[in-house]
Amino acid sequence: MMKTKKTNFRPRLSVFRSNRFIYAQIIDDATGKTLASASDLAVRKDLPKVRAKVEIAFLVGESLAKKALKAKIEKVVFDRGKYRYHGRVKALAEGARKGGLVF
């Protein structure tokens, strides 16, 4: 597994995925503070009941990108943690890229 280097130049986009939910947050490692966050819990309440988990992960990525751009964050380092870049993690990354984040 590749380790993500902590940098003072770019905040880190960290992903947590469980069997049911997916969460993402942008963290400033220099100060240890969360700058923006999004989860499927917030996204699901605005959607019809039946959606695929991959679609919801994509929307979580877009939602996080909107919040990050509002906080004037454009470039981040993607930290997928222990999860493979596949399925919901990949969809979240693609949604964040479509929303305007660069990593």
C-alpha positions as CSV (number, residue, x, y, z in Angstrom):
1,M,0.0,0.0,0.0
2,M,1.3,3.4,-0.9
3,K,1.5,6.0,1.8
4,T,0.2,9.5,1.3
5,K,2.7,12.2,2.2
6,K,1.4,15.0,4.4
7,T,2.2,18.3,2.8
8,N,1.7,21.9,4.0
9,F,0.9,23.0,0.4
10,R,-2.2,21.0,-0.3
11,P,-5.0,19.8,2.0
12,R,-5.8,16.1,2.0
13,L,-9.1,14.6,0.7
14,S,-9.7,11.6,2.9
15,V,-12.2,8.9,2.1
16,F,-13.9,6.4,4.5
17,R,-16.1,3.7,3.1
18,S,-18.3,1.2,5.0
19,N,-20.6,-1.4,3.6
20,R,-23.5,1.0,3.7
21,F,-22.1,4.6,3.7
22,I,-19.3,6.7,2.3
23,Y,-17.8,9.8,3.8
24,A,-15.2,12.2,2.6
25,Q,-13.5,15.2,4.2
26,I,-10.8,17.7,3.2
27,I,-8.3,18.0,6.0
28,D,-5.5,20.6,6.6
29,D,-2.7,18.5,8.1
30,A,-0.8,21.5,9.2
31,T,-3.5,22.6,11.6
32,G,-5.3,19.3,11.9
33,K,-8.7,20.8,11.0
34,T,-11.4,19.6,8.7
35,L,-12.1,22.3,6.0
36,A,-15.0,20.6,4.2
37,S,-16.9,17.3,4.5
38,A,-19.6,15.4,2.8
39,S,-21.4,12.1,3.2
40,D,-24.1,10.1,1.6
41,L,-26.4,10.8,4.6
42,A,-26.7,14.4,3.5
43,V,-27.0,13.6,-0.2
44,R,-29.6,10.8,0.2
45,K,-32.2,12.9,1.8
46,D,-32.5,15.0,-1.4
47,L,-32.8,12.0,-3.7
48,P,-35.4,9.4,-4.5
49,K,-35.1,6.3,-2.3
50,V,-33.6,3.8,-4.9
51,R,-30.1,4.7,-6.1
52,A,-27.0,2.7,-6.7
53,K,-24.2,3.1,-4.2
54,V,-21.8,4.1,-7.0
55,E,-24.1,6.9,-8.1
56,I,-24.5,8.2,-4.6
57,A,-20.7,8.2,-4.2
58,F,-20.3,10.3,-7.3
59,L,-22.8,12.8,-6.0
60,V,-20.9,12.9,-2.6
61,G,-17.8,13.8,-4.6
62,E,-19.6,16.6,-6.4
63,S,-21.1,17.9,-3.2
64,L,-17.6,17.9,-1.5
65,A,-16.1,19.8,-4.5
66,K,-18.8,22.5,-4.2
67,K,-18.1,23.0,-0.5
68,A,-14.3,23.0,-1.2
69,L,-14.6,25.6,-4.0
70,K,-16.8,27.7,-1.7
71,A,-14.0,27.6,0.9
72,K,-11.5,28.5,-1.9
73,I,-9.8,25.1,-2.1
74,E,-9.0,24.0,-5.6
75,K,-6.1,21.5,-5.3
76,V,-6.0,18.5,-2.9
77,V,-4.1,15.3,-2.4
78,F,-6.4,12.2,-2.7
79,D,-6.1,9.8,0.3
80,R,-8.0,6.7,-0.4
81,G,-6.8,5.0,2.8
82,K,-6.8,1.2,2.7
83,Y,-9.5,1.1,0.0
84,R,-8.7,0.1,-3.6
85,Y,-9.3,2.8,-6.3
86,H,-12.3,0.9,-7.6
87,G,-16.1,1.2,-7.4
88,R,-17.4,3.8,-4.9
89,V,-14.0,5.3,-4.1
90,K,-13.3,5.8,-7.8
91,A,-16.8,7.3,-8.3
92,L,-16.3,9.7,-5.4
93,A,-12.9,10.8,-7.0
94,E,-14.5,11.3,-10.4
95,G,-17.4,13.3,-8.9
96,A,-14.9,15.5,-7.1
97,R,-12.9,16.1,-10.3
98,K,-16.1,16.9,-12.2
99,G,-17.0,19.3,-9.4
100,G,-13.8,21.2,-10.0
101,L,-11.2,19.8,-7.6
102,V,-7.7,19.0,-8.9
103,F,-5.6,16.1,-7.6
